[in-house]
Amino acid sequence: MQEKLIKIFEKYGIKLSKLQAEQFEVYYNFLVQENEKFNLTAITALDDVIFKHFLDSSLGAKYLKNNACIVDVGTGAGFPGVPLKILRPDLKVTLLDSLLKRINFLNELIKRLGLQNIKAVHSRAEDFAIKQREEFDYATSRAVAQVNTLSEYLLPFVKLGGQAVMYKSQKIEEELATGKTAIKILGGGKTQIEKLKIEEIDAERAFVLIKKESHTPNKYPRGKNLPKTKPL
């Protein structure tokens, strides 16, 4: 598995060390083991996990500056936060999720991988944003929420000059057009779209990078699931 990981990652311009390949192997084995108890992911076949979770998560690393502080919102089983940390030990990572079973899994995973400067936090995004407002260089998410909803969950965490980094599908233009108002209200400004394709699984990926240009008003993010039910 380690040789396979190194070869696949190299094709996409990512050089894995032997230690990093070992960490991904430990991650895979523990994920599959615990998934039988806790239903952490619907994806468990080796190739699918490598391409759809490990590689996909890792492809965003090139957009993060050195020694950055990031929060991964709705991290689930650790995607993209844990692969980013494996690949970039310089990053300081907070994994945020509202389900305790996932946090327990992540705490044990962090120990098994021997990672430093990474923690898992059990909280809803709107509650944690009150405590850690505008304290991160980046807020990441592979959540399936629309841009207007996701902006309300991510941008309050980002300091001025930082970025929200959204992992989306390539058909993003219409979604972005709908989300323009929300991005502006929440302090976002310049927005870039970077696209690529993972050929082996015929998957198209777009990274939406939204720069934080002004402070997010204190009333955001709203509670009671309003970012989803009544998006800006």
N, C-alpha and C positions, 0 to 999 in steps of 0.2 A: 504493500500500500504506500509506503514512504517513497519508493522510487516512482510510483505512478503519480503521486502528488507533485513531486519535484518536476517531473516532465511536463505535466499539464500546466502548472503555474508558470514554468519557464516560457511556454508557448505564448502566454499572455503578458510577458515582460516582467514577471515577478520571480525573483531568485529566492528560493527557500533554502535555509540552512538545514542540516541534519536534525538539529534540535527542534526547529519549527515543524518539520515533517513528522517528527515523533509526537509533538504536541497535538497536531491535527489527528494523528492516529489514535491517541488517547481520547481525544474529544469524541471522535466517531464511536469508538467502542463504548464509552460511558453513555453517550447520547442514546444509542440503540438499546443498551441495557436498561436505562431508566425510563425510556419511552414505553416499555412494556407495562410499567406501573402507572405512569403519569400522563401519557398521551401528550408529549411535548411537541411532536411534529408528525405530519402525515408522510413525510419523506424520510425513508430509512435505508433504501437500497444504496450500496456504496457509491456507485457512479453518480446517482442523483444527489446524494449529500455533498460529494466533492464539487460538482458543478453548480448545483442550485443553492447550496448553503455556503460552503467554504470559499470557493473561487468567487462567486458572486459577491459575497460580503467583502472579500479582500480587494476587489477591484476599485473600491472607493478610497483606498489608502493614499493614493497619489494626490488626492485633493486636500489632504490634511498636512498642515505645516509641522515642523519638528517641535517636539515637546508640548504639543497641544493638549488642552484639557477638553474632553468630549463627554457628552451625555447621550446614551443610546436609549431612545424613548420607545417603550413597548418592545423591549428586547427579546421577549419570548425565551427561546432556548439559547439566547446569546448572539443573535444575528442582527446586525453585522458586528456588534461590539467586540466579541471575543476573538473572531478571526482578525480583526483590525489590530487588537492588542498583541496577538501572537506574532503577527507580521511586523508590527511597529512597537517594540518594547518601550520606546521613548514616550508613547502616549499615556496620559493619565485618564482612565476610563471609569465612568459611572454607568452601570447597567440598571435601567429603571423598568420595573414591571409591577402591575397591580395584583398579580397572582402569586401567593406565597409559595406554592409548590414549585414554581419556576425559580424563584429566588433561592430556595433551598437547594435545588439542582445546581444553580450557578455558583453558589458558595462552595459546594463540594467540588465542582469542576475547577474552580480557580485554584483550590488547594492541590488537586491532582496535576494540574498543569504547571504549578510552581510560579504563577504569575504575581508580579508586584504592581503596586499603584493601580489597582483595579478593585472596584467594590460593587456589590449588588444591593440595590435599595428597593424595598417593598413599599410602593406608594403609587397613587394615581398621579398622572402628570400635572394636573391642575393644583394638587396639594403640594407637590414637591417644588413647583415653580414659585410658590410663595417663599420658600426657604432658600432656594438657590437661584434667585432671579438674576438674569444677565451675568452669570458667573462663568460661562463656558465659551471656549473658542468656537466649538462646533456642537450642534445638536443633530444627531443622525436618526434615521428611521427607515425600516423596510416595511412599514405598515401599509396596508392597502387603502387607507383613507385618502380621500380626494385632497388636492393641494390646499384648498381653502380651509379644510378641517385640520390638516396636518400642520399648516403654518401656525395655527393658533396653539397647537401643542408644542411646537419646536421653538419658534422665535422668542418667546418670553425667556427661555434659558440662555439665549445667545448674547454675549457682550457686544458692544458697539465695535464694528469692524470685523466681527466674526461671521460665521455662515451657518445656515440650516442646510443640511445635506440629505436630500430625499432620494431614495432608491425607487425608481418608477419604471414603468414600461416605456417603450419608445414612442407610443402614441400619446404624447403628453401635451401637445400644443393647445388643444381645446380645453383640457383641464387647467392649464396655466392661464388661459384667457379668462376662464371663470373665476380663478383664484386671485386675479390682479388686485381687486379691491381689498381682499383680506390681507394680502401681503403688505400693501401700503399702510393699512390701518395698524398693523402689528409691528411696524418699524422696518419692514423689509424694503430693499431697494433693488439694485442691479441683480438681475437673474440670468444665470447661464444654464444652458443645457448641453451636457456631454453625452454622446450616444456611442454604443458599441454593441457587438453581437457575440454571444457565446455559441460558436458554431456547432459544437458537439450535441447540444440539446436544442438547437434552433431557437434560442432565446434572445430577445432583444432587450437591452437595458439602457435606461436613460438616467443620468444623474442630474438632478435639479439642484443648483447651488444658488442660494438666496442670501445676499449680503445684508447684514444688519446695519442700517444706516441711521436709525433714530430709536429712541427708547420706546418699548412697548407700553402702552397705557396700563395702569395698575389693575384695571378691571378684567384684563385678559391674562391667562385663559379662563373662560367661564366654567363654572361647575355644572353639575346635574346633566352631564353629557351633551350640553348645548352646542359645543363645537361640531358634533356629529348631527344632532337633530335639527339645529338651526344655524347652519354655517354662515359665516359673514359673506 
